[in-house]
Structures are given as structure tokens and as C-alpha cells.
Amino acid sequence: MPSARRRRAAADDDESSQEDSRPTQRRRQSPSDGEEDEDLENADALDEGQEGDEQAVKKLVRYALACEYQRKPIRRADITEKVFMKKRIPFKRIFDLAQGQLREKFGMMMVELPTKEKITMKEKRAAQKSKGGSTSSSSYILTTILPLEYRTAAIIPPSNVISTIDEASYVALCTMVVSLIALSPQGQCLEAKLLRYLGELNIDENMLGEKTPLMLKRMANQGYIHRVVEKTSDDETVNYVVGPRGKVEVGNHGTIGLVNEVYGEAAPNDLEERLRRSLQMEVGKANRLAKGERKVELEQEEEEDNGGPSSNTKGQRSGRQR
């Protein structure tokens, strides 16, 4: 009998040891299963991140094209709010990817606008108080990167906003107004003088019946020109200067091209010298601009002379077709 009891006890011990070993085996298998689940989650997160970046790039490209169609600046704050929907998305990576899409598929790129000049004493004092702040405008516009020989109306026709004729006329008028201001002394033109110039061109009759003051206001809102009002105790002076969009889209290249087109073969011998003085440019650069060299090459030289590249002008080229 004692031997039978010992056999039953031994059998019970074997069964209990087997039962104890089963959970241990299950516990040993669980870490490998967890690693597989974690790998799958990481892969899904990676795919979702890539899809999220692609969607953000597409939205940014569409937003940039829509802003340019309306002649609105592409502001960084608006990109964060309207494109990224205030989500924590790496701005620089998405911006660079969108630049690549714009270059490859549309022949365009986003160029940062320069900041507005401080003209009045009030603006200059405010700038001195905020000295040390950011000099970046954080605003961009689209410009073409096509070579000059491809910037023709057949390749880059005017936008069909109202009609191609009206759009081409408006672009030409913006170029004319920006050039008149740029060629004025110190780059400033009195409002009365500018209105007189435009009156001689019968702008009220030739531009869709729109009154000249309203047209100038529209140009100012779009950034082609900037209206500066300086008040004193006795008088009020109103001047126009070239705005940020006007500097990028037209610039010295567009002004010199317009003047040469107007004079044609009847241009005086000292025309380039006079343009250089009016635009405050170096002789060599004015001559090369007159011959049709690209603005970006000259600006890169100027950046090197000043000690390095500038975010406002790097890669910048003429914008809309003129």
C-alpha cells in the first residue's frame, strides 16, 4: 500500500509540473508575438506618415497656385492654418517637397518676397525699436524658372481671369506703373505726378473703364506698389514706391526691357548710362540686363559681393509673362 501511494504521489507531481510548464512556454512565446505586432504598427505608422506628407505636399501646391491666380502672397501663417490645419507638420520638409513638384511639373518656384521699405520717419523709428527682429517677410509668390527664350506669349499665355486680352493689358500696365516709379528720383513718385503720367496714357478709357485711383488701389493691395502717406503739421505728402511683388515680378530687368522696347532703334547712345543712374545700378550689370541676361545670375553675383546668399533673392527670376 505505501508503494501504491508513492506511485500516485509521483504521478500527481508529474502532472502538476507539466501544468506549471505550459504557462511558462506561453510566456516565453509572448515576447516574439509582441515584437511582430510592434513591427506591424511601425510599418503602418510609416505608411501613414508618407501618405500624410504626400497629401500635405499636394495641398500646398494647390494652395500656391490658387494664391498666384488671385495675386495673393503665399504667407507661412496661412500655410500652417489653411493647408496644415494647425497640425504639427514639419514645414521645411513639406515646403521643399512642394518646391520640387512645382519645378518639375509647372516650371515654377516659390520665391520669398522682400520686406517693405521703411519710408516715413514713423516707420523708421518703429524699425529701430524692433531692431534685432526677423528680417524675413515669410511670404512667397510663384515665379517661372523657364529660360528667357521660352518666356513667350505662345508658351506662357496670360491667365484667363476675365479674358486673356484684359489680363495681358493689366500685366502691361503694372509693368508701366512699376517702371515709372522705379525710374523716379530715389525710387519714389508723387501721387500727383503719377496720376498725370497715367492721364496722358488715357488709362481711364483704356483699362476696362476702371477709374485710375481704384486701379492703383488694386495694384497696392496686390503688392505691385506701395502708397506712402507722410503727414506733417502743415501738409500731407503722398508718394508711391515699388512694392514687394513689383520688385520680384518686374524689377530692374522688366524696367530696362520696357524702356528699350519703347525707344527701339531710336534709343540715345547714353540710354544705358541714364538707366544705370536712375535705377542706382552698376554699369556692367545694367548693360547685361539690357542685353537680356537673366536676373537671377546678376543677383547671385550681388549676393556674393555682399558676403553670402539672401533668402529674399536666392533663385529668384522674373515672374509673369510680359
C-alpha positions as YAML, in Angstrom:
chain: A
units: angstrom
residues:
- id: 1
  name: MET
  ca: [0.00, 0.00, 0.00]
- id: 2
  name: PRO
  ca: [2.69, 2.54, 0.83]
- id: 3
  name: SER
  ca: [4.31, 1.85, -2.54]
- id: 4
  name: ALA
  ca: [0.99, 2.49, -4.36]
- id: 5
  name: ARG
  ca: [0.59, 5.77, -2.51]
- id: 6
  name: ARG
  ca: [4.11, 6.77, -3.50]
- id: 7
  name: ARG
  ca: [3.35, 5.99, -7.17]
- id: 8
  name: ARG
  ca: [0.15, 8.08, -7.08]
- id: 9
  name: ALA
  ca: [2.03, 10.98, -5.45]
- id: 10
  name: ALA
  ca: [4.74, 10.78, -8.09]
- id: 11
  name: ALA
  ca: [2.11, 10.81, -10.85]
- id: 12
  name: ASP
  ca: [0.43, 13.86, -9.28]
- id: 13
  name: ASP
  ca: [3.79, 15.62, -9.12]
- id: 14
  name: ASP
  ca: [4.41, 14.93, -12.83]
- id: 15
  name: GLU
  ca: [1.01, 16.33, -13.81]
- id: 16
  name: SER
  ca: [1.49, 19.46, -11.73]
- id: 17
  name: SER
  ca: [4.96, 20.01, -13.22]
- id: 18
  name: GLN
  ca: [3.52, 19.73, -16.76]
- id: 19
  name: GLU
  ca: [0.76, 22.20, -15.92]
- id: 20
  name: ASP
  ca: [3.32, 24.62, -14.49]
- id: 21
  name: SER
  ca: [5.50, 24.35, -17.60]
- id: 22
  name: ARG
  ca: [2.66, 25.22, -20.03]
- id: 23
  name: PRO
  ca: [2.19, 28.85, -18.88]
- id: 24
  name: THR
  ca: [5.96, 29.24, -18.90]
- id: 25
  name: GLN
  ca: [6.06, 28.20, -22.53]
- id: 26
  name: ARG
  ca: [3.25, 30.60, -23.34]
- id: 27
  name: ARG
  ca: [5.06, 33.38, -21.52]
- id: 28
  name: ARG
  ca: [8.23, 32.60, -23.48]
- id: 29
  name: GLN
  ca: [6.33, 32.85, -26.77]
- id: 30
  name: SER
  ca: [4.63, 36.17, -25.94]
- id: 31
  name: PRO
  ca: [7.69, 38.47, -26.41]
- id: 32
  name: SER
  ca: [8.17, 37.36, -30.03]
- id: 33
  name: ASP
  ca: [4.49, 37.93, -30.76]
- id: 34
  name: GLY
  ca: [4.72, 41.43, -29.26]
- id: 35
  name: GLU
  ca: [7.75, 42.30, -31.40]
- id: 36
  name: GLU
  ca: [5.87, 41.25, -34.54]
- id: 37
  name: ASP
  ca: [2.89, 43.40, -33.55]
- id: 38
  name: GLU
  ca: [5.19, 46.35, -32.85]
- id: 39
  name: ASP
  ca: [6.88, 45.98, -36.25]
- id: 40
  name: LEU
  ca: [3.50, 45.95, -37.96]
- id: 41
  name: GLU
  ca: [2.43, 49.06, -36.07]
- id: 42
  name: ASN
  ca: [5.65, 50.86, -37.02]
- id: 43
  name: ALA
  ca: [5.20, 49.91, -40.68]
- id: 44
  name: ASP
  ca: [1.61, 51.15, -40.64]
- id: 45
  name: ALA
  ca: [2.70, 54.39, -38.97]
- id: 46
  name: LEU
  ca: [5.44, 54.85, -41.61]
- id: 47
  name: ASP
  ca: [2.97, 54.33, -44.45]
- id: 48
  name: GLU
  ca: [0.53, 56.75, -42.84]
- id: 49
  name: GLY
  ca: [3.33, 59.32, -42.40]
- id: 50
  name: GLN
  ca: [4.32, 59.05, -46.08]
- id: 51
  name: GLU
  ca: [0.71, 59.34, -47.20]
- id: 52
  name: GLY
  ca: [0.27, 62.34, -44.88]
- id: 53
  name: ASP
  ca: [3.32, 64.05, -46.39]
- id: 54
  name: GLU
  ca: [2.07, 63.41, -49.93]
- id: 55
  name: GLN
  ca: [-1.32, 64.89, -49.10]
- id: 56
  name: ALA
  ca: [0.28, 67.92, -47.45]
- id: 57
  name: VAL
  ca: [2.50, 68.50, -50.49]
- id: 58
  name: LYS
  ca: [-0.48, 68.28, -52.87]
- id: 59
  name: LYS
  ca: [-2.47, 70.72, -50.74]
- id: 60
  name: LEU
  ca: [0.43, 73.17, -50.59]
- id: 61
  name: VAL
  ca: [0.94, 73.06, -54.37]
- id: 62
  name: ARG
  ca: [-2.78, 73.67, -54.97]
- id: 63
  name: TYR
  ca: [-2.81, 76.49, -52.44]
- id: 64
  name: ALA
  ca: [0.24, 78.15, -54.03]
- id: 65
  name: LEU
  ca: [-1.33, 78.00, -57.50]
- id: 66
  name: ALA
  ca: [-4.62, 79.39, -56.19]
- id: 67
  name: CYS
  ca: [-2.86, 82.28, -54.42]
- id: 68
  name: GLU
  ca: [-0.90, 83.18, -57.54]
- id: 69
  name: TYR
  ca: [-4.05, 83.08, -59.64]
- id: 70
  name: GLN
  ca: [-5.52, 85.71, -57.31]
- id: 71
  name: ARG
  ca: [-2.19, 87.58, -56.95]
- id: 72
  name: LYS
  ca: [-2.20, 86.95, -53.22]
- id: 73
  name: PRO
  ca: [1.04, 86.34, -51.31]
- id: 74
  name: ILE
  ca: [1.61, 82.82, -50.01]
- id: 75
  name: ARG
  ca: [2.06, 83.53, -46.31]
- id: 76
  name: ARG
  ca: [3.64, 80.98, -43.99]
- id: 77
  name: ALA
  ca: [0.99, 81.62, -41.33]
- id: 78
  name: ASP
  ca: [-1.76, 80.88, -43.88]
- id: 79
  name: ILE
  ca: [0.00, 77.67, -44.93]
- id: 80
  name: THR
  ca: [0.06, 76.49, -41.32]
- id: 81
  name: GLU
  ca: [-3.58, 77.36, -40.78]
- id: 82
  name: LYS
  ca: [-5.24, 76.56, -44.11]
- id: 83
  name: VAL
  ca: [-3.03, 73.81, -45.54]
- id: 84
  name: PHE
  ca: [-1.66, 72.03, -42.47]
- id: 85
  name: MET
  ca: [-4.84, 72.73, -40.47]
- id: 86
  name: LYS
  ca: [-2.69, 73.75, -37.48]
- id: 87
  name: LYS
  ca: [-1.24, 70.23, -37.23]
- id: 88
  name: ARG
  ca: [2.35, 69.66, -36.19]
- id: 89
  name: ILE
  ca: [3.81, 69.10, -39.65]
- id: 90
  name: PRO
  ca: [7.49, 69.80, -40.47]
- id: 91
  name: PHE
  ca: [7.22, 72.96, -42.57]
- id: 92
  name: LYS
  ca: [10.63, 72.87, -44.25]
- id: 93
  name: ARG
  ca: [10.34, 69.26, -45.45]
- id: 94
  name: ILE
  ca: [6.87, 69.76, -46.94]
- id: 95
  name: PHE
  ca: [7.89, 73.12, -48.41]
- id: 96
  name: ASP
  ca: [10.94, 71.61, -50.13]
- id: 97
  name: LEU
  ca: [8.89, 68.71, -51.49]
- id: 98
  name: ALA
  ca: [6.28, 71.15, -52.84]
- id: 99
  name: GLN
  ca: [9.06, 73.20, -54.45]
- id: 100
  name: GLY
  ca: [10.22, 70.08, -56.27]
- id: 101
  name: GLN
  ca: [6.70, 69.39, -57.55]
- id: 102
  name: LEU
  ca: [6.29, 72.99, -58.73]
- id: 103
  name: ARG
  ca: [9.64, 72.91, -60.53]
- id: 104
  name: GLU
  ca: [9.18, 69.57, -62.26]
- id: 105
  name: LYS
  ca: [5.52, 69.79, -63.24]
- id: 106
  name: PHE
  ca: [4.76, 73.52, -63.54]
- id: 107
  name: GLY
  ca: [8.11, 75.18, -64.26]
- id: 108
  name: MET
  ca: [7.66, 77.47, -61.25]
- id: 109
  name: MET
  ca: [9.05, 78.00, -57.79]
- id: 110
  name: MET
  ca: [8.08, 79.89, -54.66]
- id: 111
  name: VAL
  ca: [10.28, 82.93, -54.04]
- id: 112
  name: GLU
  ca: [10.29, 84.87, -50.80]
- id: 113
  name: LEU
  ca: [9.13, 88.46, -51.08]
- id: 114
  name: PRO
  ca: [11.35, 91.24, -49.75]
- id: 115
  name: THR
  ca: [10.12, 93.25, -46.80]
- id: 116
  name: LYS
  ca: [8.54, 96.65, -47.37]
- id: 117
  name: GLU
  ca: [10.86, 99.61, -47.29]
- id: 118
  name: LYS
  ca: [10.69, 101.96, -44.33]
- id: 119
  name: ILE
  ca: [10.00, 105.36, -45.91]
- id: 120
  name: THR
  ca: [8.40, 107.61, -43.32]
- id: 121
  name: MET
  ca: [10.07, 108.69, -40.09]
- id: 122
  name: LYS
  ca: [7.37, 106.85, -38.16]
- id: 123
  name: GLU
  ca: [8.20, 103.57, -39.95]
- id: 124
  name: LYS
  ca: [11.94, 104.07, -39.45]
- id: 125
  name: ARG
  ca: [11.53, 104.76, -35.72]
- id: 126
  name: ALA
  ca: [9.35, 101.65, -35.37]
- id: 127
  name: ALA
  ca: [12.02, 99.61, -37.19]
- id: 128
  name: GLN
  ca: [14.73, 100.89, -34.84]
- id: 129
  name: LYS
  ca: [12.67, 99.93, -31.79]
- id: 130
  name: SER
  ca: [12.22, 96.39, -33.12]
- id: 131
  name: LYS
  ca: [15.87, 96.08, -34.08]
- id: 132
  name: GLY
  ca: [17.10, 92.51, -33.86]
- id: 133
  name: GLY
  ca: [13.82, 91.02, -35.05]
- id: 134
  name: SER
  ca: [13.38, 88.80, -38.09]
- id: 135
  name: THR
  ca: [14.12, 90.45, -41.43]
- id: 136
  name: SER
  ca: [12.25, 87.73, -43.32]
- id: 137
  name: SER
  ca: [8.83, 88.50, -44.76]
- id: 138
  name: SER
  ca: [7.69, 84.83, -44.53]
- id: 139
  name: SER
  ca: [5.64, 85.49, -47.68]
- id: 140
  name: TYR
  ca: [6.17, 84.00, -51.13]
- id: 141
  name: ILE
  ca: [4.95, 84.27, -54.70]
- id: 142
  name: LEU
  ca: [5.29, 81.92, -57.65]
- id: 143
  name: THR
  ca: [7.76, 82.80, -60.39]
- id: 144
  name: THR
  ca: [8.67, 80.97, -63.56]
- id: 145
  name: ILE
  ca: [12.02, 79.19, -63.87]
- id: 146
  name: LEU
  ca: [11.85, 78.80, -67.64]
- id: 147
  name: PRO
  ca: [14.76, 80.25, -69.65]
- id: 148
  name: LEU
  ca: [14.19, 83.63, -71.28]
- id: 149
  name: GLU
  ca: [13.85, 82.16, -74.77]
- id: 150
  name: TYR
  ca: [10.80, 80.19, -73.61]
- id: 151
  name: ARG
  ca: [9.04, 83.10, -71.91]
- id: 152
  name: THR
  ca: [6.87, 83.99, -74.85]
- id: 153
  name: ALA
  ca: [3.13, 84.51, -75.09]
- id: 154
  name: ALA
  ca: [2.82, 81.31, -77.13]
- id: 155
  name: ILE
  ca: [4.34, 79.24, -74.29]
- id: 156
  name: ILE
  ca: [3.19, 81.25, -71.27]
- id: 157
  name: PRO
  ca: [-0.07, 82.92, -72.29]
- id: 158
  name: PRO
  ca: [-1.78, 85.40, -69.96]
- id: 159
  name: SER
  ca: [-4.16, 83.90, -67.43]
- id: 160
  name: ASN
  ca: [-7.79, 83.75, -68.49]
- id: 161
  name: VAL
  ca: [-9.09, 85.59, -65.40]
- id: 162
  name: ILE
  ca: [-11.59, 87.72, -67.31]
- id: 163
  name: SER
  ca: [-10.07, 87.40, -70.74]
- id: 164
  name: THR
  ca: [-6.52, 86.94, -71.97]
- id: 165
  name: ILE
  ca: [-6.57, 90.41, -73.53]
- id: 166
  name: ASP
  ca: [-7.65, 92.10, -70.30]
- id: 167
  name: GLU
  ca: [-5.11, 90.13, -68.28]
- id: 168
  name: ALA
  ca: [-2.29, 90.99, -70.71]
- id: 169
  name: SER
  ca: [-3.30, 94.66, -70.60]
- id: 170
  name: TYR
  ca: [-3.28, 94.67, -66.80]
- id: 171
  name: VAL
  ca: [0.15, 93.00, -66.64]
- id: 172
  name: ALA
  ca: [1.50, 95.58, -69.10]
- id: 173
  name: LEU
  ca: [0.02, 98.41, -67.05]
- id: 174
  name: CYS
  ca: [1.53, 97.05, -63.83]
- id: 175
  name: THR
  ca: [4.90, 96.91, -65.58]
- id: 176
  name: MET
  ca: [4.46, 100.50, -66.77]
- id: 177
  name: VAL
  ca: [3.48, 101.84, -63.33]
- id: 178
  name: VAL
  ca: [6.29, 99.97, -61.54]
- id: 179
  name: SER
  ca: [8.81, 101.24, -64.11]
- id: 180
  name: LEU
  ca: [7.63, 104.86, -63.79]
- id: 181
  name: ILE
  ca: [8.07, 104.68, -60.02]
- id: 182
  name: ALA
  ca: [11.43, 102.88, -60.21]
- id: 183
  name: LEU
  ca: [12.82, 105.50, -62.62]
- id: 184
  name: SER
  ca: [11.70, 108.39, -60.40]
- id: 185
  name: PRO
  ca: [14.26, 110.13, -58.15]
- id: 186
  name: GLN
  ca: [15.12, 107.96, -55.12]
- id: 187
  name: GLY
  ca: [12.60, 105.38, -56.34]
- id: 188
  name: GLN
  ca: [9.63, 107.49, -55.18]
- id: 189
  name: CYS
  ca: [6.95, 109.13, -57.31]
- id: 190
  name: LEU
  ca: [4.49, 111.75, -56.09]
- id: 191
  name: GLU
  ca: [0.89, 110.68, -56.46]
- id: 192
  name: ALA
  ca: [0.01, 113.82, -58.43]
- id: 193
  name: LYS
  ca: [2.85, 113.19, -60.87]
- id: 194
  name: LEU
  ca: [1.93, 109.52, -61.33]
- id: 195
  name: LEU
  ca: [-1.71, 110.43, -61.97]
- id: 196
  name: ARG
  ca: [-0.57, 112.94, -64.57]
- id: 197
  name: TYR
  ca: [1.56, 110.33, -66.33]
- id: 198
  name: LEU
  ca: [-1.33, 107.88, -66.41]
- id: 199
  name: GLY
  ca: [-3.73, 110.59, -67.56]
- id: 200
  name: GLU
  ca: [-1.55, 111.19, -70.61]
- id: 201
  name: LEU
  ca: [-1.96, 107.48, -71.41]
- id: 202
  name: ASN
  ca: [-5.80, 107.71, -71.16]
- id: 203
  name: ILE
  ca: [-5.80, 104.90, -68.62]
- id: 204
  name: ASP
  ca: [-9.39, 105.56, -67.55]
- id: 205
  name: GLU
  ca: [-10.60, 104.82, -71.07]
- id: 206
  name: ASN
  ca: [-8.16, 102.07, -71.98]
- id: 207
  name: MET
  ca: [-8.39, 99.89, -68.86]
- id: 208
  name: LEU
  ca: [-11.87, 98.36, -68.68]
- id: 209
  name: GLY
  ca: [-13.37, 101.69, -67.71]
- id: 210
  name: GLU
  ca: [-11.86, 101.38, -64.21]
- id: 211
  name: LYS
  ca: [-11.02, 104.68, -62.55]
- id: 212
  name: THR
  ca: [-7.32, 105.28, -62.04]
- id: 213
  name: PRO
  ca: [-7.43, 105.65, -58.22]
- id: 214
  name: LEU
  ca: [-9.27, 102.33, -57.91]
- id: 215
  name: MET
  ca: [-6.79, 100.66, -60.23]
- id: 216
  name: LEU
  ca: [-3.84, 101.98, -58.19]
- id: 217
  name: LYS
  ca: [-5.52, 100.76, -55.02]
- id: 218
  name: ARG
  ca: [-5.85, 97.29, -56.55]
- id: 219
  name: MET
  ca: [-2.16, 97.30, -57.50]
- id: 220
  name: ALA
  ca: [-1.26, 98.34, -53.96]
- id: 221
  name: ASN
  ca: [-3.38, 95.54, -52.46]
- id: 222
  name: GLN
  ca: [-1.62, 93.04, -54.73]
- id: 223
  name: GLY
  ca: [1.83, 94.31, -53.70]
- id: 224
  name: TYR
  ca: [2.97, 95.82, -57.00]
- id: 225
  name: ILE
  ca: [3.20, 99.31, -55.50]
- id: 226
  name: HIS
  ca: [3.10, 100.79, -52.02]
- id: 227
  name: ARG
  ca: [1.31, 104.05, -51.16]
- id: 228
  name: VAL
  ca: [3.18, 106.07, -48.56]
- id: 229
  name: VAL
  ca: [1.44, 108.90, -46.72]
- id: 230
  name: GLU
  ca: [3.62, 111.21, -44.68]
- id: 231
  name: LYS
  ca: [1.85, 113.83, -42.61]
- id: 232
  name: THR
  ca: [3.32, 116.95, -41.12]
- id: 233
  name: SER
  ca: [1.74, 119.68, -39.06]
- id: 234
  name: ASP
  ca: [1.03, 121.74, -42.18]
- id: 235
  name: ASP
  ca: [0.93, 119.36, -45.10]
- id: 236
  name: GLU
  ca: [0.41, 115.79, -46.29]
- id: 237
  name: THR
  ca: [2.66, 114.16, -48.86]
- id: 238
  name: VAL
  ca: [1.60, 111.05, -50.79]
- id: 239
  name: ASN
  ca: [4.26, 109.04, -52.62]
- id: 240
  name: TYR
  ca: [4.34, 105.70, -54.37]
- id: 241
  name: VAL
  ca: [7.23, 103.24, -54.15]
- id: 242
  name: VAL
  ca: [7.68, 99.83, -55.73]
- id: 243
  name: GLY
  ca: [6.07, 97.08, -53.64]
- id: 244
  name: PRO
  ca: [7.44, 93.61, -52.84]
- id: 245
  name: ARG
  ca: [5.64, 91.88, -55.73]
- id: 246
  name: GLY
  ca: [6.70, 94.61, -58.13]
- id: 247
  name: LYS
  ca: [10.35, 94.11, -57.16]
- id: 248
  name: VAL
  ca: [10.16, 90.38, -57.82]
- id: 249
  name: GLU
  ca: [7.88, 90.25, -60.88]
- id: 250
  name: VAL
  ca: [9.13, 93.35, -62.70]
- id: 251
  name: GLY
  ca: [12.33, 94.54, -61.05]
- id: 252
  name: ASN
  ca: [15.16, 96.26, -62.89]
- id: 253
  name: HIS
  ca: [15.08, 93.63, -65.63]
- id: 254
  name: GLY
  ca: [11.48, 94.44, -66.56]
- id: 255
  name: THR
  ca: [12.05, 98.19, -66.33]
- id: 256
  name: ILE
  ca: [15.07, 98.12, -68.64]
- id: 257
  name: GLY
  ca: [13.27, 95.84, -71.08]
- id: 258
  name: LEU
  ca: [10.28, 98.19, -71.19]
- id: 259
  name: VAL
  ca: [12.45, 101.27, -71.79]
- id: 260
  name: ASN
  ca: [14.42, 99.57, -74.56]
- id: 261
  name: GLU
  ca: [11.17, 98.41, -76.18]
- id: 262
  name: VAL
  ca: [9.73, 101.91, -76.12]
- id: 263
  name: TYR
  ca: [12.84, 103.56, -77.59]
- id: 264
  name: GLY
  ca: [13.60, 100.79, -80.07]
- id: 265
  name: GLU
  ca: [16.24, 101.71, -82.64]
- id: 266
  name: ALA
  ca: [15.85, 105.40, -81.77]
- id: 267
  name: ALA
  ca: [17.43, 104.89, -78.35]
- id: 268
  name: PRO
  ca: [20.04, 107.53, -77.47]
- id: 269
  name: ASN
  ca: [23.62, 106.45, -77.04]
- id: 270
  name: ASP
  ca: [23.65, 107.25, -73.34]
- id: 271
  name: LEU
  ca: [20.41, 105.40, -72.55]
- id: 272
  name: GLU
  ca: [22.10, 102.63, -70.59]
- id: 273
  name: GLU
  ca: [24.06, 105.15, -68.56]
- id: 274
  name: ARG
  ca: [20.91, 107.08, -67.75]
- id: 275
  name: LEU
  ca: [19.11, 103.88, -66.76]
- id: 276
  name: ARG
  ca: [22.00, 102.96, -64.52]
- id: 277
  name: ARG
  ca: [21.80, 106.26, -62.70]
- id: 278
  name: SER
  ca: [18.02, 106.15, -62.37]
- id: 279
  name: LEU
  ca: [17.97, 102.56, -61.09]
- id: 280
  name: GLN
  ca: [21.13, 103.03, -58.99]
- id: 281
  name: MET
  ca: [22.83, 100.10, -60.65]
- id: 282
  name: GLU
  ca: [26.41, 99.29, -61.55]
- id: 283
  name: VAL
  ca: [27.33, 99.90, -65.20]
- id: 284
  name: GLY
  ca: [28.20, 96.30, -66.02]
- id: 285
  name: LYS
  ca: [25.02, 94.88, -64.56]
- id: 286
  name: ALA
  ca: [22.84, 97.45, -66.29]
- id: 287
  name: ASN
  ca: [24.45, 96.63, -69.64]
- id: 288
  name: ARG
  ca: [23.95, 92.91, -69.19]
- id: 289
  name: LEU
  ca: [20.32, 93.37, -68.14]
- id: 290
  name: ALA
  ca: [19.76, 95.47, -71.24]
- id: 291
  name: LYS
  ca: [21.12, 92.58, -73.32]
- id: 292
  name: GLY
  ca: [18.56, 90.24, -71.78]
- id: 293
  name: GLU
  ca: [20.60, 88.24, -69.30]
- id: 294
  name: ARG
  ca: [18.68, 86.58, -66.54]
- id: 295
  name: LYS
  ca: [18.12, 88.48, -63.36]
- id: 296
  name: VAL
  ca: [18.98, 85.52, -61.16]
- id: 297
  name: GLU
  ca: [22.59, 85.42, -62.39]
- id: 298
  name: LEU
  ca: [23.17, 89.08, -61.59]
- id: 299
  name: GLU
  ca: [21.55, 88.79, -58.19]
- id: 300
  name: GLN
  ca: [23.71, 85.83, -57.29]
- id: 301
  name: GLU
  ca: [26.77, 87.94, -58.12]
- id: 302
  name: GLU
  ca: [25.44, 90.72, -55.93]
- id: 303
  name: GLU
  ca: [24.88, 88.25, -53.07]
- id: 304
  name: GLU
  ca: [28.47, 87.06, -53.34]
- id: 305
  name: ASP
  ca: [29.70, 90.67, -53.28]
- id: 306
  name: ASN
  ca: [27.68, 91.28, -50.12]
- id: 307
  name: GLY
  ca: [29.12, 88.23, -48.39]
- id: 308
  name: GLY
  ca: [26.59, 85.48, -48.89]
- id: 309
  name: PRO
  ca: [23.19, 84.42, -50.23]
- id: 310
  name: SER
  ca: [19.99, 86.15, -49.26]
- id: 311
  name: SER
  ca: [16.74, 84.29, -48.65]
- id: 312
  name: ASN
  ca: [14.84, 87.10, -50.35]
- id: 313
  name: THR
  ca: [16.56, 86.80, -53.72]
- id: 314
  name: LYS
  ca: [18.06, 83.32, -53.91]
- id: 315
  name: GLY
  ca: [16.88, 81.56, -57.05]
- id: 316
  name: GLN
  ca: [14.69, 84.48, -57.99]
- id: 317
  name: ARG
  ca: [13.62, 85.04, -61.59]
- id: 318
  name: SER
  ca: [11.14, 87.11, -63.47]
- id: 319
  name: GLY
  ca: [7.56, 86.08, -62.79]
- id: 320
  name: ARG
  ca: [4.54, 86.60, -65.02]
- id: 321
  name: GLN
  ca: [4.93, 86.79, -68.77]
- id: 322
  name: ARG
  ca: [5.38, 90.33, -70.08]
...
